[in-house]
Amino acid sequence: MKQIIDQQTQADLKDTLIQDAQAFYQEKEESSRYMFGYPSYRYPLSARTQYLLSLHYRAPFANNCGDIEERGNYAMDTKDMEKRIVGLYAEKFGMGDNFWGYVTSGGSESNSCGIVLAFLKNPNGILYYSQSAHYSVEKYAKVYRHVEIPTTANDKLNLDVLFQQIKANYQKDGSPANLVLTHGTTKYGECDDVDAVVRFLKSENIPYYIHVDAALFGGIPNSQKDAPLLLNAKQRGIHSVSVSLHKYVGFPDVKSVFVATHKPMGQKIAYIGQTDTTVSGSRSIPAYALYNHVQEQLREENDGLYAENIRLFASLLEKNGVPYYRAPLSNIFVVDEASKEVCKHFQLSCFDAMENGQSKRKAHVIIFPSHREKEMQELAESLQKDTAKR
C-alpha cells in the first residue's frame, strides 16, 4: 500500500510540475510579444531544428574540451559540427582560409577571448576601447594596461582622442595598440570606424590587433539590404570578431561565436591530450540544431526582412510625433525615457545619456522582423501619450 501511495504522489508531483511549466512558458510567450528593449530576436525554429534539439537533450553529455581542431581520448564531443558553425561565420565575415574559433558561452566570453589573443600577439601592448563598448570589455580590461576612450554624442568613438593616445604611448615606450572596436554599440547601435583606425595605424607603422564586437549586427544575414553588415574583415585588417547567437540569430540558448584570422598559441595539457586555447576550456552545445538554425537563418532569401519593420516603426513614431535618434542602418531607436508603466510593459532598457551637455534619461527600442505591427503601434501610441504629458 505504501508503495502505491508513493507512486501516486510521484505522479501528482509530476503532473503539477508539468502544469506549472506549461503556465510559465505560456506567460513568457505572451511577454515576448512586448519585448522591445533588449536584443533578442524571436526567429522561429524550424521543425528540423526542433527535432535536432530533442536529439541533443536525449543524447549522452558531449564536452568539447580543448582546442576545436584537436582530439584526445575523450570520444563524446561535437567538434566536427562546431567547426562547421564557426566556418559559416568565418565565411560570412570574410576571415580568410586559415580562420580559427569556437562556440563560446556568450558575447562576454568572446570579447575576453579577443582581448587575450590581442595580448598574446602584443604582450607589451595597451588595450584601447570605447566608453560605449559592452560592459564586459571594461571588466576584462582591468587585468591589462588599458585606456578608455571617450565618446561624443550618441556613442560615437572620439577618433581624435584615440589617435592621440595611441601615438603618444607608442612614441613613449613603443606600446602596440590592442583595440576592441564595436560594430553596433549596446545603447545606440553606432559602428566604430574600423577603416579609419586601420588607416591611422598603418600610416604611423604602429603594430596592432583589432577585435570587433559585432554581438547584434554580426548576425544579420549578408543578403539583407539597408543593413549594417560586417564584411571583408581580414582584408580590412580585423583580427577577430564575435557575434551573439541569442541576439539577431535568434537561437534559444545563450551562445556566441568567436572567430579569428589565426590560431593562438596554447599550453599542451597531458590530462586531456590537447592544447588549451579557449577561455572556457570545456563547452557543450546543441551542435546539429545550432548548425541547422544558423544555416537556415543566414540563407534568408527575403532581402528586405531586416529593414521592413524598421521603416514601419519609424513611420509610426513620426506619425505620433515621438522624437527619436537612430544611427545609420541601425534597428535601435533611442527615445526619451517613458513612464515606469510603459517601460515595464514593453520591457524597455533605460539609461543615462549626455544631450547638449546635460545628462538625460533615455530608453531604446530594438526592432526585429518578428515584431508585429499591432504591438509596434501600441508602443508608438504609448510613447506619444508620455511625450504629450511633458
TORBA-144747 format. One record per residue (C-alpha): residue number from 0; x, y, z. Coordinates in steps of 0.25 Angstrom, whole numbers, plus 2048, in hexadecimal, padded with zeros to 3 digits. Layout:
REM residues N
pos NUM	u X	v Y	w Z
...
//
This chain:
REM residues 390
pos 0	u 800	v 800	w 800
pos 1	u 80B	v 80A	w 804
pos 2	u 812	v 807	w 7F6
pos 3	u 805	v 80A	w 7EF
pos 4	u 803	v 817	w 7F7
pos 5	u 811	v 81B	w 7F4
pos 6	u 80F	v 818	w 7E5
pos 7	u 802	v 821	w 7E5
pos 8	u 809	v 82C	w 7EC
pos 9	u 814	v 82C	w 7E2
pos 10	u 80A	v 82C	w 7D6
pos 11	u 803	v 838	w 7DD
pos 12	u 810	v 83F	w 7DF
pos 13	u 814	v 83D	w 7D0
pos 14	u 806	v 842	w 7CB
pos 15	u 807	v 84E	w 7D4
pos 16	u 815	v 851	w 7CF
pos 17	u 810	v 850	w 7C0
pos 18	u 805	v 859	w 7C3
pos 19	u 80E	v 863	w 7C9
pos 20	u 817	v 862	w 7BE
pos 21	u 80C	v 864	w 7B3
pos 22	u 807	v 870	w 7BB
pos 23	u 815	v 876	w 7BC
pos 24	u 818	v 875	w 7AD
pos 25	u 80B	v 87A	w 7A9
pos 26	u 80D	v 886	w 7B1
pos 27	u 81B	v 888	w 7AB
pos 28	u 815	v 886	w 79D
pos 29	u 80C	v 892	w 7A0
pos 30	u 817	v 89A	w 7A6
pos 31	u 820	v 898	w 799
pos 32	u 815	v 89F	w 791
pos 33	u 818	v 8AC	w 798
pos 34	u 827	v 8AB	w 79A
pos 35	u 82D	v 8B7	w 793
pos 36	u 839	v 8BC	w 79B
pos 37	u 842	v 8B0	w 79A
pos 38	u 84A	v 8AA	w 78E
pos 39	u 842	v 89D	w 78D
pos 40	u 83C	v 899	w 780
pos 41	u 831	v 88E	w 781
pos 42	u 836	v 887	w 774
pos 43	u 82D	v 87B	w 772
pos 44	u 833	v 86E	w 774
pos 45	u 830	v 865	w 768
pos 46	u 82A	v 857	w 76B
pos 47	u 838	v 851	w 767
pos 48	u 83F	v 85A	w 771
pos 49	u 835	v 856	w 77C
pos 50	u 837	v 847	w 779
pos 51	u 846	v 848	w 779
pos 52	u 845	v 850	w 787
pos 53	u 83D	v 844	w 78C
pos 54	u 848	v 83A	w 788
pos 55	u 853	v 843	w 78F
pos 56	u 84C	v 843	w 79C
pos 57	u 849	v 834	w 79B
pos 58	u 857	v 831	w 798
pos 59	u 863	v 82E	w 7A1
pos 60	u 86B	v 83A	w 7A6
pos 61	u 874	v 840	w 79C
pos 62	u 880	v 848	w 7A0
pos 63	u 889	v 850	w 796
pos 64	u 895	v 852	w 79F
pos 65	u 8A2	v 857	w 79A
pos 66	u 8A5	v 85D	w 78C
pos 67	u 89A	v 85B	w 782
pos 68	u 8A4	v 855	w 778
pos 69	u 8A9	v 84A	w 781
pos 70	u 8A4	v 83E	w 788
pos 71	u 8A9	v 836	w 794
pos 72	u 8A4	v 828	w 798
pos 73	u 896	v 82E	w 79C
pos 74	u 88D	v 829	w 792
pos 75	u 880	v 831	w 795
pos 76	u 882	v 83F	w 78E
pos 77	u 87B	v 846	w 783
pos 78	u 887	v 84E	w 77E
pos 79	u 885	v 84A	w 76F
pos 80	u 877	v 851	w 76F
pos 81	u 87D	v 85D	w 778
pos 82	u 888	v 85F	w 76D
pos 83	u 87D	v 860	w 763
pos 84	u 875	v 86A	w 76B
pos 85	u 882	v 872	w 76C
pos 86	u 884	v 871	w 75D
pos 87	u 877	v 877	w 75A
pos 88	u 87B	v 884	w 761
pos 89	u 889	v 884	w 75C
pos 90	u 883	v 884	w 74E
pos 91	u 879	v 88E	w 752
pos 92	u 883	v 898	w 757
pos 93	u 88E	v 895	w 74D
pos 94	u 898	v 890	w 757
pos 95	u 8A1	v 889	w 74D
pos 96	u 8A4	v 87A	w 74B
pos 97	u 8AC	v 878	w 757
pos 98	u 8A2	v 87C	w 761
pos 99	u 8A1	v 877	w 770
pos 100	u 896	v 878	w 77A
pos 101	u 88C	v 871	w 783
pos 102	u 87E	v 872	w 788
pos 103	u 87E	v 879	w 796
pos 104	u 875	v 87B	w 7A1
pos 105	u 871	v 889	w 79D
pos 106	u 876	v 896	w 798
pos 107	u 87D	v 899	w 7A5
pos 108	u 886	v 88D	w 7A3
pos 109	u 888	v 890	w 794
pos 110	u 88D	v 89E	w 798
pos 111	u 896	v 899	w 7A2
pos 112	u 89C	v 88F	w 798
pos 113	u 89E	v 89B	w 78F
pos 114	u 8A6	v 8A2	w 799
pos 115	u 8AE	v 896	w 79D
pos 116	u 8B2	v 894	w 78F
pos 117	u 8B6	v 8A2	w 78E
pos 118	u 8C0	v 8A1	w 799
pos 119	u 8C5	v 894	w 794
pos 120	u 8C9	v 89B	w 787
pos 121	u 8CD	v 8A8	w 78E
pos 122	u 8D1	v 8A5	w 79D
pos 123	u 8D6	v 8B3	w 79F
pos 124	u 8CA	v 8BA	w 799
pos 125	u 8C0	v 8C3	w 79E
pos 126	u 8B1	v 8C0	w 79D
pos 127	u 8A8	v 8CB	w 797
pos 128	u 899	v 8CA	w 798
pos 129	u 88D	v 8D4	w 797
pos 130	u 886	v 8D9	w 7A3
pos 131	u 87A	v 8D4	w 79C
pos 132	u 87F	v 8C5	w 79A
pos 133	u 878	v 8BA	w 7A0
pos 134	u 87A	v 8B9	w 7AF
pos 135	u 881	v 8AC	w 7AE
pos 136	u 88D	v 8B3	w 7A7
pos 137	u 88F	v 8BD	w 7B3
pos 138	u 88E	v 8B0	w 7BD
pos 139	u 89A	v 8A9	w 7B5
pos 140	u 8A2	v 8B6	w 7B2
pos 141	u 8A5	v 8B7	w 7C1
pos 142	u 8AF	v 8AC	w 7C0
pos 143	u 8B7	v 8B3	w 7B6
pos 144	u 8BD	v 8C1	w 7B3
pos 145	u 8B1	v 8C8	w 7AD
pos 146	u 8AC	v 8D5	w 7A8
pos 147	u 89D	v 8D8	w 7A8
pos 148	u 89A	v 8E2	w 79C
pos 149	u 88E	v 8EB	w 79E
pos 150	u 883	v 8EC	w 794
pos 151	u 87C	v 8F8	w 78E
pos 152	u 86D	v 8F9	w 78D
pos 153	u 865	v 8EC	w 78A
pos 154	u 870	v 8E2	w 78E
pos 155	u 879	v 8E7	w 782
pos 156	u 888	v 8E4	w 785
pos 157	u 891	v 8F0	w 786
pos 158	u 89B	v 8ED	w 77C
pos 159	u 8A4	v 8F9	w 77E
pos 160	u 8A6	v 8F5	w 78D
pos 161	u 8A8	v 8E7	w 789
pos 162	u 8B3	v 8EA	w 77F
pos 163	u 8B9	v 8F4	w 788
pos 164	u 8BA	v 8EA	w 794
pos 165	u 8BF	v 8DF	w 78B
pos 166	u 8CA	v 8E7	w 784
pos 167	u 8CF	v 8ED	w 792
pos 168	u 8D0	v 8E0	w 798
pos 169	u 8D7	v 8DA	w 78C
pos 170	u 8E1	v 8E5	w 78C
pos 171	u 8E3	v 8E4	w 79B
pos 172	u 8E6	v 8D5	w 79C
pos 173	u 8E3	v 8CE	w 78F
pos 174	u 8D6	v 8C8	w 794
pos 175	u 8CE	v 8C1	w 789
pos 176	u 8BF	v 8C4	w 788
pos 177	u 8B6	v 8B9	w 78C
pos 178	u 8A7	v 8BE	w 789
pos 179	u 899	v 8BA	w 78C
pos 180	u 890	v 8C1	w 782
pos 181	u 881	v 8BF	w 781
pos 182	u 878	v 8BC	w 775
pos 183	u 86B	v 8C1	w 77C
pos 184	u 86C	v 8C7	w 78A
pos 185	u 863	v 8C2	w 794
pos 186	u 85B	v 8CF	w 796
pos 187	u 85B	v 8D6	w 789
pos 188	u 85F	v 8CC	w 77F
pos 189	u 86B	v 8D4	w 77A
pos 190	u 876	v 8CD	w 772
pos 191	u 884	v 8D1	w 775
pos 192	u 88C	v 8D5	w 768
pos 193	u 895	v 8C9	w 767
pos 194	u 89B	v 8CE	w 759
pos 195	u 89F	v 8DC	w 75F
pos 196	u 8A6	v 8D5	w 76B
pos 197	u 8AE	v 8CB	w 762
pos 198	u 8B2	v 8D7	w 758
pos 199	u 8B8	v 8DF	w 764
pos 200	u 8BF	v 8D3	w 76A
pos 201	u 8C5	v 8CF	w 75D
pos 202	u 8C9	v 8DD	w 75A
pos 203	u 8D1	v 8DE	w 767
pos 204	u 8D6	v 8D0	w 766
pos 205	u 8D1	v 8CC	w 773
pos 206	u 8CF	v 8BD	w 776
pos 207	u 8C1	v 8BA	w 779
pos 208	u 8B6	v 8AF	w 77C
pos 209	u 8A7	v 8B3	w 779
pos 210	u 89C	v 8AB	w 77F
pos 211	u 88E	v 8AF	w 77B
pos 212	u 882	v 8AC	w 784
pos 213	u 876	v 8AA	w 77A
pos 214	u 86D	v 8A4	w 784
pos 215	u 860	v 8A8	w 77E
pos 216	u 863	v 8AD	w 770
pos 217	u 86C	v 8A2	w 76D
pos 218	u 860	v 898	w 76C
pos 219	u 859	v 89F	w 761
pos 220	u 859	v 897	w 754
pos 221	u 862	v 89D	w 749
pos 222	u 856	v 89C	w 740
pos 223	u 84F	v 8A8	w 747
pos 224	u 84E	v 8B6	w 741
pos 225	u 850	v 8C3	w 749
pos 226	u 857	v 8BB	w 754
pos 227	u 864	v 8BD	w 75C
pos 228	u 86B	v 8B1	w 756
pos 229	u 879	v 8AE	w 75B
pos 230	u 881	v 8A9	w 74E
pos 231	u 88F	v 8A6	w 749
pos 232	u 895	v 8A6	w 757
pos 233	u 8A2	v 8A0	w 755
pos 234	u 8A4	v 8A9	w 748
pos 235	u 8A1	v 8B5	w 751
pos 236	u 8AB	v 8B2	w 75C
pos 237	u 8A2	v 8AC	w 766
pos 238	u 8A8	v 8A0	w 76E
pos 239	u 89B	v 89B	w 775
pos 240	u 88C	v 89C	w 776
pos 241	u 882	v 898	w 780
pos 242	u 873	v 896	w 77D
pos 243	u 868	v 892	w 787
pos 244	u 85F	v 887	w 783
pos 245	u 854	v 88A	w 78C
pos 246	u 852	v 898	w 786
pos 247	u 84F	v 89A	w 777
pos 248	u 852	v 88C	w 774
pos 249	u 846	v 888	w 77E
pos 250	u 84B	v 87B	w 784
pos 251	u 844	v 878	w 791
pos 252	u 852	v 875	w 798
pos 253	u 85B	v 880	w 79D
pos 254	u 867	v 87D	w 794
pos 255	u 871	v 885	w 78B
pos 256	u 87B	v 882	w 780
pos 257	u 889	v 887	w 781
pos 258	u 891	v 887	w 774
pos 259	u 89F	v 88B	w 771
pos 260	u 8A9	v 88C	w 766
pos 261	u 8B3	v 883	w 76D
pos 262	u 8B4	v 879	w 778
pos 263	u 8BA	v 87D	w 785
pos 264	u 8C5	v 876	w 78C
pos 265	u 8C1	v 86E	w 798
pos 266	u 8C6	v 864	w 7A2
pos 267	u 8C6	v 855	w 7A0
pos 268	u 8BE	v 84F	w 7AB
pos 269	u 8C2	v 840	w 7AD
pos 270	u 8B5	v 83D	w 7B4
pos 271	u 8AC	v 840	w 7A9
pos 272	u 8B7	v 83D	w 79E
pos 273	u 8B4	v 84A	w 797
pos 274	u 8B8	v 859	w 797
pos 275	u 8B1	v 862	w 79F
pos 276	u 8AE	v 86E	w 796
pos 277	u 8A0	v 872	w 79B
pos 278	u 89B	v 87B	w 7A6
pos 279	u 891	v 871	w 7AC
pos 280	u 899	v 865	w 7AA
pos 281	u 88C	v 85C	w 7A9
pos 282	u 880	v 85F	w 7A1
pos 283	u 873	v 858	w 79E
pos 284	u 86A	v 85C	w 792
pos 285	u 85E	v 856	w 78B
pos 286	u 867	v 855	w 77F
pos 287	u 85E	v 84F	w 774
pos 288	u 852	v 858	w 778
pos 289	u 85A	v 865	w 779
pos 290	u 861	v 862	w 76B
pos 291	u 854	v 860	w 764
pos 292	u 84E	v 86C	w 76B
pos 293	u 859	v 875	w 767
pos 294	u 85A	v 86F	w 759
pos 295	u 84B	v 872	w 757
pos 296	u 84C	v 880	w 75C
pos 297	u 858	v 884	w 754
pos 298	u 851	v 87F	w 747
pos 299	u 845	v 889	w 749
pos 300	u 840	v 88C	w 73B
pos 301	u 837	v 898	w 73E
pos 302	u 842	v 8A3	w 73D
pos 303	u 839	v 8AD	w 743
pos 304	u 835	v 8A6	w 750
pos 305	u 83F	v 8AD	w 759
pos 306	u 83A	v 8BB	w 754
pos 307	u 82B	v 8B9	w 753
pos 308	u 827	v 8BB	w 761
pos 309	u 831	v 8C6	w 764
pos 310	u 82B	v 8CE	w 759
pos 311	u 81D	v 8CB	w 75F
pos 312	u 821	v 8CF	w 76D
pos 313	u 828	v 8DC	w 769
pos 314	u 81B	v 8E0	w 761
pos 315	u 813	v 8DD	w 76E
pos 316	u 81C	v 8E5	w 777
pos 317	u 81B	v 8F1	w 76D
pos 318	u 80C	v 8EF	w 76B
pos 319	u 80B	v 8F0	w 77B
pos 320	u 815	v 8FC	w 77C
pos 321	u 81F	v 8F4	w 784
pos 322	u 82D	v 8F9	w 782
pos 323	u 838	v 8EF	w 781
pos 324	u 846	v 8EC	w 77D
pos 325	u 84A	v 8E1	w 774
pos 326	u 859	v 8DE	w 770
pos 327	u 85B	v 8DC	w 761
pos 328	u 855	v 8CE	w 75D
pos 329	u 852	v 8CA	w 76C
pos 330	u 846	v 8C3	w 771
pos 331	u 847	v 8CB	w 77E
pos 332	u 83E	v 8D7	w 781
pos 333	u 843	v 8E0	w 78D
pos 334	u 837	v 8E8	w 793
pos 335	u 835	v 8F0	w 7A0
pos 336	u 832	v 8E6	w 7AC
pos 337	u 824	v 8E3	w 7AD
pos 338	u 81B	v 8E1	w 7B9
pos 339	u 81E	v 8D5	w 7C2
pos 340	u 812	v 8CE	w 7BE
pos 341	u 815	v 8D0	w 7AF
pos 342	u 824	v 8CB	w 7B1
pos 343	u 820	v 8BF	w 7B9
pos 344	u 814	v 8BB	w 7AF
pos 345	u 81D	v 8BC	w 7A3
pos 346	u 82A	v 8B7	w 7AA
pos 347	u 832	v 8C4	w 7A6
pos 348	u 840	v 8C5	w 7AA
pos 349	u 843	v 8D3	w 7B1
pos 350	u 850	v 8DA	w 7B3
pos 351	u 857	v 8E8	w 7B5
pos 352	u 85C	v 8EF	w 7A9
pos 353	u 862	v 8FD	w 7A6
pos 354	u 85A	v 906	w 79E
pos 355	u 85E	v 915	w 79B
pos 356	u 868	v 914	w 7A7
pos 357	u 85D	v 90F	w 7B1
pos 358	u 85A	v 901	w 7B6
pos 359	u 84D	v 8FC	w 7B1
pos 360	u 845	v 8EF	w 7B3
pos 361	u 843	v 8E7	w 7A7
pos 362	u 83D	v 8D9	w 7A2
pos 363	u 83F	v 8D2	w 796
pos 364	u 836	v 8C9	w 78D
pos 365	u 83D	v 8BE	w 785
pos 366	u 834	v 8BA	w 779
pos 367	u 835	v 8AC	w 773
pos 368	u 82E	v 8A5	w 768
pos 369	u 826	v 89D	w 772
pos 370	u 81F	v 8A9	w 778
pos 371	u 810	v 8AB	w 773
pos 372	u 80A	v 8B8	w 76F
pos 373	u 7FF	v 8B7	w 779
pos 374	u 80A	v 8B7	w 785
pos 375	u 812	v 8C1	w 77E
pos 376	u 807	v 8CB	w 77C
pos 377	u 803	v 8C9	w 78B
pos 378	u 811	v 8CD	w 78F
pos 379	u 811	v 8D9	w 786
pos 380	u 804	v 8DE	w 78B
pos 381	u 808	v 8DB	w 79A
pos 382	u 815	v 8E3	w 797
pos 383	u 80D	v 8EF	w 791
pos 384	u 804	v 8EF	w 79D
pos 385	u 810	v 8F1	w 7A6
pos 386	u 816	v 8FB	w 79D
pos 387	u 809	v 903	w 79E
pos 388	u 809	v 903	w 7AD
pos 389	u 817	v 90A	w 7AD
//
